[in-house]
Amino acid sequence: MGKTKGLLLLGALGAACLLSLAAGPAGMAPDVILNLRLPRTLAALTVGAGLGLAGALFQGALKNPLSDPYILGTSAGATAAAVLCFIFGIDRSSPVFFAAVFAGAFGATFLSYWLARLAGRLSDAALVLAGVAVSAFLSALVMLALSAARGRALPLLSFVLGGLYPAEPATLAASAALTLLAGALAAGRWRALDALALGEEKAYHLGADPVRERLIFFALACASTSAAVALGGTIGFVGLMAPHIVRFISGPSARLLIPAAALGGAAMLAAADAAGRLVFPPSEVPAGVIMALAGAPFFMWLLWKSAGRRS
Amino acid sequence: MPALKVQGLEFSYGAGPLINGVSFELRPGDFMCVLGPNGSGKSTLLKLLTGFMKPAAGSVRLAGEETAGMRPGRLAALAAYVPSETVTPYDFTVREAVLLGRTARAGLWRGYSSQDQAAADRALEETGIAALAGRSINSLSTGERQLAFIAQALAQEAKVLLLDEPTSHLDLRYKSAVMGLLSGLAARRLAVAAVLHEPALAALGCNKALLLGRGGYSFGPSAQMLTRENLSSLYGLPPGSPLLP
């Protein structure tokens, strides 16, 4: 990554922050900016960074450019666990909540991975299909829980839709710390992630134990996804798009890709959240909806591209 | 001490033994070809040698060290392996890919040391692809790509080099270039073993041959092993076939 390209990424991040601080129907009063938009911008940055990081880790560890926490069912697992916690009255900033969300994320990811491997060799398509099946089932469970707990369902609905609503400072701090920790640990193992991106067999023979390394990267990706879901609910496609876009700047090697994907994801989600406040004022479009509008066509383009590579 | 010593290796995929009591040893400077019909277990044998697949019985020693239960990091320092094909969707440059050969020697958090860079430079020079260092591995021709992954294996600086079909899909010029490169490596005291599909290529530098048939094997100096009679019975071809050397 040249200096210019690095500055480009930081510039995009800065612009997204400014936009997020300025955008909204309430104008530019200092009170609104400091007390409403600043916490929300920080939340968007944290969620975006966590999802971008998780996407980069999954895409490398699975050698699959179509993977991200949304497609693999990681987010759905985390959301299902979070909804259960709400129903049982577990506080959003308590360690129990984070532990449960992490367990949900990790369990769902491993279930998708295990299902995809049943077919023998791990193919890109099998992984996506397994992720869709796991996500669909978990989303159905969430909807079931929401229907059953109708009285308390309204605040949960916005969570499930994926949006950045006023977050408690404690949840924000816990999520940011968890994302930073996962990012730092992943960045230290960048070479193993590159080795895995050449395939399991090659990684083994280069000296990186593929089973152990994959487990570590899954755990780190699930931790940062959990941090993101705890704060912003289910927001898709950031993890898919951010690594693909920042690779133009950072190159494919995880050494620069890991920090770049986190920064790129943060910029992307901050911009998407700001855009959501601008399109239909005074009502707000959740950031998750904006991301899906941009991300689903991107996913189709990736599918088309990977089909072209195969033929 | 032999660079590689294999004793009584056995393996099956369930239906009858595939590798049945194979024993052989390679010394530094040996260049062995592994020949046999499709499905005779040539590629499986290489993966058993590195421990990527676990043998049902038998032992593999690299420079005297038993490989069973060895950490991949230690193994990568003793033996390098080039798969028949390495596919990745990501556009690593040739230099990045070659540097990954240093994975086992570089620690967490660190970038590459000057020794790592020097090892990559030597590997790029030795394989003759220094001019391609900045190119994406996905933009290379099949032959150039094969050389890039051989360079990656050389950057590991292991004393044993194992290659699975390094010459398939290559044109005659690259076949000869790869065989020349491998015999040059054997000449500087590496032990090299390569799975080959064409017995004729063995004449380009192999001094040992392992013939894997269904159910049995034979091993010895290539001059004695690669006779017309042995090869015709190995592949089930008439002795007069023009495909035999």
Interface residues (C-beta under 8 A of the other chain):
Chain A: G60 K63 N64 P65 A187 G188 R189 R191 A192 D194 A195 A197 L198 G199 E201 K202 Y204 H205 L206 G207 A208 D209 R247 G251 P252 S253 R255 S306 R309
Chain B: K47 T50 F52 R71 P72 G73 R74 L75 A76 A77 A80 Y81 P83 T86 V87 T88 P89 Y90 D91 F92 T93 E96 A97 L100 G101 T103 A104 R105 A106 L108 W109 G111 Q152 Q156
